[in-house]
Amino acid sequence: MKFYEKVKKFFRKYRNSNENNIDYENAKTILKNEKKAVLIDVRSPQEYREGHLEGSINIALYDLERNIEQLAEKKEDTIIFYCQSGNRSRRALQILKEHGFHNVFQIEGGLDNLK
């Protein structure tokens, strides 16, 4: 691994030590064990079509706030967001928290962290 990639991985791991960040393995465990858990890809529909995590649904970040009422019935459910790098999923998490959701998480570092 090149030095730059090691540094990038280090900062990705420690840049956001937030309890709402989880790794993909923990996300899979939650999705397997909790009946009311949902995995949401907040990338664009085009990005989603090009490849996504199994079992995920696509709600693009730019549509999330406009359509927040669609998720209102899932306010008590566990919601896990992901995107490519973690930036959009972090914003999605903030939006839901602002609307009273409590069981929201993001896969830290997004799909880039899974490679």
C-alpha positions in Angstrom: 0.0 0.0 0.0 1.4 3.4 -1.0 2.1 5.9 1.8 -0.6 8.3 0.6 -3.2 5.5 0.8 -2.1 4.6 4.3 -2.4 8.2 5.4 -5.8 8.5 3.7 -7.1 5.3 5.4 -5.8 6.5 8.8 -7.7 9.8 8.5 -10.8 8.1 7.2 -10.8 5.8 10.2 -10.3 8.6 12.9 -11.7 11.7 11.3 -15.2 11.1 12.8 -15.3 9.2 16.0 -19.0 9.6 16.3 -21.2 6.9 17.9 -23.4 7.0 14.8 -20.6 5.7 12.6 -20.4 1.9 12.2 -18.4 -0.3 10.0 -19.9 -2.6 7.3 -19.7 -5.7 9.4 -21.7 -4.1 12.3 -24.2 -2.9 9.7 -24.7 -6.4 8.4 -25.2 -7.7 11.9 -27.8 -5.1 12.7 -29.6 -5.7 9.4 -29.6 -9.5 10.0 -30.8 -9.3 13.7 -33.2 -6.4 13.7 -36.6 -6.9 12.0 -37.1 -3.1 11.6 -33.8 -2.1 10.1 -33.3 -0.6 6.7 -30.2 0.1 4.6 -30.4 3.3 2.5 -28.0 4.3 -0.3 -28.1 8.1 -0.6 -26.2 8.3 -3.8 -27.8 9.3 -7.1 -30.1 6.8 -8.9 -27.4 6.5 -11.6 -24.7 5.6 -9.0 -27.1 3.1 -7.4 -27.8 1.4 -10.8 -24.0 1.0 -11.3 -23.8 -1.0 -8.1 -25.0 -1.1 -4.6 -25.0 -3.1 -1.4 -27.3 -6.0 -1.3 -30.7 -5.3 0.4 -30.3 -1.5 0.1 -32.9 0.9 -1.2 -32.1 4.1 -2.9 -33.2 7.5 -1.7 -30.8 10.2 -3.1 -29.7 12.8 -0.6 -31.3 15.6 -2.6 -34.6 13.8 -2.3 -34.4 12.8 1.3 -35.4 16.1 2.9 -38.1 16.8 0.4 -39.6 13.3 1.1 -38.9 13.0 4.8 -42.6 12.3 5.4 -42.2 8.9 3.6 -39.8 7.9 6.3 -41.9 9.2 9.2 -43.4 5.8 9.8 -39.9 4.4 10.2 -39.0 6.8 13.0 -38.5 4.0 15.6 -36.7 1.7 13.1 -33.0 1.4 12.7 -31.8 3.3 9.6 -28.3 2.8 8.2 -27.1 5.2 5.4 -24.2 4.8 3.1 -22.8 6.6 0.1 -19.5 6.6 -1.8 -17.2 8.3 0.7 -19.4 9.1 3.8 -20.1 12.7 3.1 -23.6 12.4 1.8 -24.5 9.7 4.4 -23.3 12.0 7.2 -25.6 14.8 5.9 -28.5 12.3 5.6 -27.9 11.2 9.2 -28.0 14.9 10.3 -31.2 15.5 8.4 -33.0 12.6 10.1 -31.7 13.6 13.6 -33.1 17.1 13.0 -36.5 15.5 12.3 -36.5 13.4 15.5 -35.0 10.1 14.4 -32.8 8.5 16.9 -31.7 5.1 15.6 -29.7 6.3 12.6 -26.2 5.3 11.6 -23.9 5.6 8.7 -21.3 3.2 7.3 -18.1 5.1 8.0 -16.2 6.0 4.9 -18.9 4.7 2.6 -18.2 2.3 -0.2 -14.6 3.7 -0.5 -13.9 2.2 2.9 -15.0 -1.3 1.7 -12.5 -1.6 -1.0 
